Amino acid sequence: MVLEILLSGGYAVGYEGQIGSIRKLVDSFNGLRIEIFSREHAPPHFHVSKGSIDATFSISDGRYLNGTIGTREKALIEWWFARSHAKLVRIWNETRPSGCQVGPIHISGA
């Protein structure tokens, strides 16, 4: 039961039995979930999901990278990003595991 809860909540069990986070919920509003995954590829980005919405956006400037998202929701993410950029960078940096392809990022003003 505990393992099922952990695996469905953004955690993974490693080869030696250690439990680690694989994604971090940054924020949630209007049903949109904004998450950062711990082992990511470049460029640094965040994920947005809700129902059929599954899109990624750049952490450096908030631009849409790819995926499926409507115009209204995209505008909400742009609004959120303008107010939450520093928080997003902080959480990205806190979730970088050793050996990750993309390490901590440094953005002026964040």
N, C-alpha and C positions, 0 to 999 in steps of 0.2 A: 504494500500500500504506500509506504513512504517513498520507495523507489519510483513508483508510478507517478506520484505527485512531483517529484524532482525532475523526472524526464519530460513531463508535460509542461514544466514551468521554466524552461530555458537553461537547464543544467545537463551535463553529460558526465558519464562515469568513465574514467580513464582505464588504461590497461592494468594498472596496479591497484585499482579500486578507489582512487581519489575522485572526489566530486568537484566539478568546476563549472562555472557559469559560461554558457556559450552565447548568451544574448542578454542585453540589459535594456529594460524599459526606461526610456528617457522621459517620456511624457505621454499623456493620453488626453484627448479632448475631442468633442463632437464625434465620438466613436473611433477616431483615428488613433492608431498606436504608432509611436515613434520609437524605434529600437536601434541599438547598435549591436552588432555581432562581434564577438571577441577575436575570432581568427578571420580576418578579412584580407581582401586583395586591394590593390591600388585602383583608383584614388580613394582616400578616406571618404566614406559616405555613410548615410543613415538610411534606414528602411522605414517606409510608411505602409501600413496595412489597415484594411477594414473591408470585410466582405470580399468583393471582387477587386478592390484596390490593392495593388502590390507594386510599389515604386521605390526608386532610390534617388537620393539627392546628395549633392556634394556638400561636405562639411565646410570647405573653404569659402564658398560663395553662395550656397543654397540653391544652385541651379539644378534643374531636373536632369537626371542622367538617363534613366530608362524605366520601363515598366508600364503599368496601367493605372491611370488616375484621371479623374474628371477635372474640368476647368475650375469648378468651384472649390474642390478639395485642394487642388494645386495652389490656388490663391490663399487658402487657409494655411497651408504649409509655408508659403512665402511670408505671410504675416507672422506666424509662429517663429520662423527662423530669425527674423529681424529682432525679435525680443529674447531669443533663447540661444543665440550663437555661443556665448561664453560658456553656458551650461553644457551645451553639446560638445564643445572642445574639451572641457574638463572631464566629462564622462568618457569620451573617446580615449583620452590619455590614461584614465584610471583603469580601463578595461583591456589595455594592451598586454597580452601574455608574452612571456619570453619566447623567442623564436617566431614571432608573428611577422609575416611579410611586410606589414606596414606598422611602424612603431608610432610613438607619440608624435603629435603635430604641434606646431607653433605658428599661430596666426596673430599678427599684430592687431592689437585692440581687443583680443579675446582673453 
